[in-house]
Amino acid sequence: MTAWASPRASESTTPIRAVVLDLDDTPFDHATSMRRGVLRLLAELGLRPTPELARSWEEQAVRLMERHRAGTLGPEGYRRARVAHLLAAAGHPDADGMTHAPDVLDQTYAQYLELYEDSWIAFPDAHATLDRLRAAGLRLGVLTNGPEDRQRRKLRALEIDTRVDALCTSESVGSRKPDPRMYAAICEVLDVAPEQVLHVGDDVENDVRGPIAAGMRAVHLDRSSAASSDGPDRGGSCPRRITGLEAILSMV
């Protein structure tokens, strides 16, 4: 089996023996799961669940995560700031008082996490694509920067754990994508050489440029462009872009 080749392996005729997937926003529909979770939280708190509040919850997560990764906001501060912002935006009658009650904020975030996990859902194309890849004799792996325990629970909840051969997380490897050690680790577990792997994911740096630098072939999964055809990535940032997992089937 052959696949589209990265610039590093443009003349490669090495057959693809394995497909490695990112997890969040690749087979796992994180955005929908998060929206469902926060809307259920608002309802349980007696507040009006609206699409606008769900969108605000997502946008606030992005902003606060940037501060967290920059080292200016710790994990507790991240969680508490998200809840405090949500309560204020939703017009909670005691939002100001709860902002100064860290135990209440922590309890509310834990309540959200439970609802979020109960809302976990895979993209509609995930199971069928994985089943067809496995039927074609390919080795399948998941490579993620997410925490080990949560990502394993996620695979089980989504019924993906029985469809893949291996999971490597940043926690188990001791590094994070795009560190080359991450890609080497999943290749070792799958018992394949990098040039025999097609890597697929939604993050250009972690799931395309990183794998290509490690000797793999890679494609960018950009579900936000689902209305357009698969092909070169917008702006030329990546040689190959797909809008759904089923497109992998024509590459292997």
N, C-alpha and C positions, 0 to 999 in steps of 0.2 A: 504494500500500500504506500502511496506517496501523498505528499501534501504540499501546499504552498510553502515556499522556502523563505526564510528570513534573509536580509542582505548578507549576513555573515555566512550563510550556507546556500547562496543563490544557485550554485551549480550542483547542490547535493542531490543524489539519487537514493540516499539512505531511506529505506522504508520507515514509516512511522509505526512504532510498536506500542506507544503509550500516549494517552491524552491526560494532561494535568490541568485541573480547574482551580481557580480561586473559588471561595465559597460564598461570601457575602456579595449580593448583587450579581451573582453569576448563576448558580442553580437556586440559591436562596433569595427570595424576594424580601429583602430587608425593609425597604421603604413601605411596602404594603403592610408588613407585619408590625412595623413601628406605628403606622397610622392607626391600625386596628387597636393596638394596645393602648395608645393614649386616648382614643375616643372612648374606649371602655372605661378607662380610669376616670375621665371627666364625668361620665354617667354615674359611676359609683360614688363620686364625690358630690353628686347632686348638682353638677354644673352642666351647662348646655354644650354637648359635643358638636363642634362645627369643623368643616374642612379647613377653615382659616386657622383655627387653633392647632389643628394637626400639622398644618404647614409651618406655623410658627415654631412648634416643638422641634420639627426637623431642622429648620434654619438655625435655631438657637444651638442645637447639638453641634452643627458644623462650626459655628463661631467659637463655642466653648472648647471644642476638641482642638482647635488650632492653638488656643492658649494652653491647654493641657500638654500638648506635644511640645510646645515651646518652653515648658517647665515653669510657667507663671501661674498655673492653677492645678491644685492637687485633685486626686480622685473624689474626695469628699466634697470639695468646693465645686467640682464639675457637676456632681449629682444634685447638690443643694441648689445651685444656681439655676439649673434646668427646671426644677420643681417650682422654685420661687417665681421665676419668670412666667411659667404656665399659669400659676394661680392668679397672678396679677393680671395677666392677659385675659383670663377667663372671668374676671370680676368676682373672685372669691371674697365673701364678706370679711374674712379675717386674714386676707393675704398679707397685710403688713405685720400682723402679730406672728403668723406662721414663719415669716422670713427670719424672725429672731428666735425660732424654736427649732434648732438643728435636729433634735430627735424626731420631731414631726415630719420634717423634710425628708429625713432618712427613711422613715416608715412609709411615706407616700411614694418615694422612689422605688422602694422594695415592692410595694403594691403594683406599681407600673411594670416592673420587671416580670413579675408573675403573670400579669395580663399579656405582656409582650411575648413571653415564651409560649403562652397558651395560644397565641395568634400566629405563631410561626407557619409560613407557607412557602412552598417551592413555586418557581415559575412553571407555567403550564407545559413548557417544552423540556423540562429537566428529566423526568423519568423516562420518557420515550427515547430521548437522545442517548441517555446513558445505557439504556437497555440495548439499543441498536449498536452502539459502539462495543459493548461487551460481546454481543452476538457475533460481531465481526472479528473477535479474537484480540481486541486491544486491551492492554493493561490500563487501569484508570486510577488516578490519584487526585487528592485534594491538597492544596498548599495554601495555607492561610496565616495571616498575622494575628488572628483572633486567639483568645485564651483556650487552652487545651480542653478543659472540662466543658465549657459552654459549647465549643464547636463540635465535640463528640456528641453531646446531647442534641445539638441541632441536627446532626446527620441522622441520628436515630429517629427524632421526631419527624423529619422530612422523608424518612424511609429511603435515604440515600446510602446509609452505612452498608447495606447489603449489596449495593450496586457498584461500589468502588473497592479497590484492592488496598488502598493505603491513605492515611491522613498524616500530614506533617504540619505542625503548628510552630509559630515562632517560639512558644514556650518550650516545646520539646527539643527544638533545634538549638536554641540559645542565641538566635539572631532574628532579624526581620527582613522580609523582602524590601528592597532589592539586593540584599546581601547575597553574594554568590553561594554562600553556604546553604542557604535555603533550597536553591535549585539542585545543588549537589545532593542534599539529603533525600529529596523525593526521588531522584534518579537512583540512588543507592537502594532505597526501599523497594522500588519497582523493578530493580535489576535491569535497568536500561541505560544506554549512553545518552548524553544530552541531545545529540543530533538525531536520536530516535524519538524525541518527544515533541508533541505539539502542545503548547501552553496557551490557555484561554482565560481571560479575565477582563474586568471592567476598568482597571486602573492602568493607564498607559505606562507609568514608570515601573510599577511593581509587576505587572502582568505581561508587558510587551518588551520594553527596553531591557529590563533586568534579565528575563529569560534569554533574549537574543544575545546579550553580552555573555551569558553562561553557555552559549552554544546550542540552545534550543531553537525551534521554530515557534512563532507566537502570532496570535491574532488578538485584536482588541474587540471585546464585546461591548458595544455601545447601544444599549436598548433604548436610549432616549431618541435615537434616530430611526426608530422602527418603521417610520413612514417612508424612508428612503431605501434605496437598494443597497445590498452589501457591495463593498468595493473598497477603494483606497480611503483611508481615514480623512476626515475633513481637515483642511489646512496642511495636509501632507505630513502630519506629526507621526503617523504610523503607516507602514506600507500596506496594511490590510485591516479592514474593519468589517465586523459582522453585526447584525442586529438581533440575532437569536441563536440559541445553541444548535438548532437543527442544521445550520449552515456548516457546522463542523463535518457533518457526514459526507459532504462532497470534497473534503480536503484530505481524507484518509483512505 
